[in-house]
Amino acid sequence: MGISDRLLMGPGPSNPYPEVTMALAGPVLGHLDPQFLQVLDQTNDRLRRVFATSNQLTLPLSGTGSAGMEASFVNFVRPADPVVVGVNGVFGERMCEVATRHGAAVIRVEAEWGEPIDPDRLLAAHPSPAIIAVVHAETSTGVRNEIEALGSGKGDALLLVDMVTSLGGIEVSVDDWGVDIAYSGTQKCLGVPPGLSPLTVSPRAMDRVVERPSSWYLDLNLLSRYVNDSTGGGRVYHHTAPVAMVAALHAGLGVLLDEGIEAAQRRHAECGNLLQDGLVALGLELLVKPDHRLPQLTTVRVPDGVDDAACRRELLRSYGIEIGAGAGRLAGQVWRVGCMGHTARRRNVFALLGAMKEVLGR
Ligand SMILES: *Cc1c(COP(=O)(O)O)cnc(C)c1O
């Protein structure tokens, strides 16, 4: 069975929107071709709308979501800076590792995997942190962490948020929430193949950018001169933009804006509810309490006596549906069912619920 025949429910390069496929199949422009630069400018504008920000420095970084995480720390952390990081899953853990490698004195604020992080605990963790960092949508657990309260209470700190799995799926409001640095990925709720990391940085954060970060490739001082022509002196070449991927993101954002950001969020919410109610009706137990659940990523406990891997294999082999295994310390304990971007459709939810019923013999 070819990948295009598969009905996949999860992050991955699965059946993108036809517009995205067409963009990938289109002519490959030169990276300095004025026509491409126009596509890039429009992509940045579209990203501003989706992030709900007026930040001038908004761009798709060349690299997957993890490149956005790396760029967010390497450009703003100075040696021994106190950096508060919320940890309630794999990606919060990864933030700690990245921040530490860039010299931060990390203060971890942990919550159980499956529970949200209390914003007051993040705000109280240090009297004057340089950065407060948190994952908005923890893909390893299916938990939504509260962001808004952090923006109003952050004081002098920069607020850094991982929006890899939230952007396009649930409400995101960078400016209203007082977020200073946010990054995302293309292959989650934007429904575009992996390869770019949308990033947005507030002017307040740019005032504190490290002058000569230890990464040349991710140096925002250099990247901003390529992305914007703010000085009127023209763009300065930095590296060759991955033109085909930018064209795909441009198309995917076009689909999202045509549908409407709120309509897309509603579609995710409706599919998430349908899926979660359906799983409960099959007698399965969800990891996260209703108030903190993500619609786009549902964690369901692997029932006692069921072979985790065999069940996932059967779903893929016989029904063309891929669900994720548990990640990190939840490996073997949960399944992660993604319902993101173009896969967030009622028919996909019903197909999964029907297949799950058969595979589990319920
Ligand atoms: C997927 C993901 C990442 C990493 O993105 P990659 O594209 O795999 O590099 C980071 N944070 C979160 C919350 C994610 O879901």
The ligand as an SDF file (V2000), in Angstrom:
LIG
                    3D

 15 15  0  0  0  0  0  0  0  0999 V2000
    7.1240   17.7440   17.3190 C   0  0  0  0  0  0  0  0  0  0  0  0
    7.4640   18.6720   18.4210 C   0  0  0  0  0  0  0  0  0  0  0  0
    8.7220   19.3000   18.5380 C   0  0  0  0  0  0  0  0  0  0  0  0
    9.8750   18.9680   17.6490 C   0  0  0  0  0  0  0  0  0  0  0  0
    9.6260   19.2190   16.3350 O   0  0  0  0  0  0  0  0  0  0  0  0
   10.4390   18.4310   15.2000 P   0  0  0  0  0  0  0  0  0  0  0  0
    9.7720   18.9400   13.9570 O   0  0  0  0  0  0  0  0  0  0  0  0
   10.2400   16.9750   15.4310 O   0  0  0  0  0  0  0  0  0  0  0  0
   11.8540   18.8360   15.2870 O   0  0  0  0  0  0  0  0  0  0  0  0
    8.9120   20.2190   19.5530 C   0  0  0  0  0  0  0  0  0  0  0  0
    7.9320   20.5030   20.4270 N   0  0  0  0  0  0  0  0  0  0  0  0
    6.7280   19.9060   20.3600 C   0  0  0  0  0  0  0  0  0  0  0  0
    5.6830   20.2570   21.3660 C   0  0  0  0  0  0  0  0  0  0  0  0
    6.4610   18.9680   19.3630 C   0  0  0  0  0  0  0  0  0  0  0  0
    5.2660   18.3720   19.3110 O   0  0  0  0  0  0  0  0  0  0  0  0
  1  2  1  0
  2  3  1  0
  2 14  2  0
  3  4  1  0
  3 10  2  0
  4  5  1  0
  5  6  1  0
  6  7  2  0
  6  8  1  0
  6  9  1  0
 10 11  1  0
 11 12  2  0
 12 13  1  0
 12 14  1  0
 14 15  1  0
M  END
$$$$
